[in-house]
């Protein structure tokens, strides 16, 4: 049984359609990962900034106690 050009074209287009679906799913997963990493990054920056602010306050208090005595 010979495969016709039409059958080959249909099979090819089905493969293209399947690949489009795969890429859309990959895109969805990548978007989720970007969101997760962005939230992680933002939280890390927030914690770091709080740590820096706390360290600055502690150093100011240490310096001022030197001059009070």
C-alpha positions, 0 to 999 in steps of 0.5 A: 500500500503506497502512502499518498502525498495527502496522507504524508501532508496530514501526518506532517501537520498532525506532528506540527500540531502536536509540537505546538501543543508541546511548546505551549505546555513548555511555555506554561511551565517556564512562565510558572518557573519565572514567577516562582524564581521572581518571588524567591528573588524578591523575598531574598532582596527584602531579607537582605535589605532588612539585614543591611538596615539592622546592621546599620542601626547596630553599628550606629548604636555602637558608635554613639555609645563610644561618644557617650562615655 
